[in-house]
Amino acid sequence: MPYEYRCRKCRAASPPVTRRQAEGYREEHRNVEHGGLVPRGESIVRVPGSAPDPDGRYVSTGLVLATLVVLAVAEEIARLWGR
């Protein structure tokens, strides 16, 4: 799940990265731009439109494929019994 570090005071934002990397950008930005102080309005946010779980899309795809396999097997059984 990608996150961005955002500093409202500077209107700066990190590229989409992992939560841990965003925290690193926050620490670096605080030290370089604000002398180690915490600027008001800074935040680490999840990138809008990103999946909550990056592997979640594969779970749903796997479910669709499993359903198709079950349907194909059921169709074959129906054909064999129909003869």
PyMOL commands that set and color helices and strands:
alter all, ss='L'
color gray80, all
select helices_A, chain A and resi 19-34+56-82
alter helices_A, ss='H'
color red, helices_A
select strands_A, chain A and resi 3-7+12-13+43-46
alter strands_A, ss='S'
color yellow, strands_A
deselect
rebuild
show_as cartoon
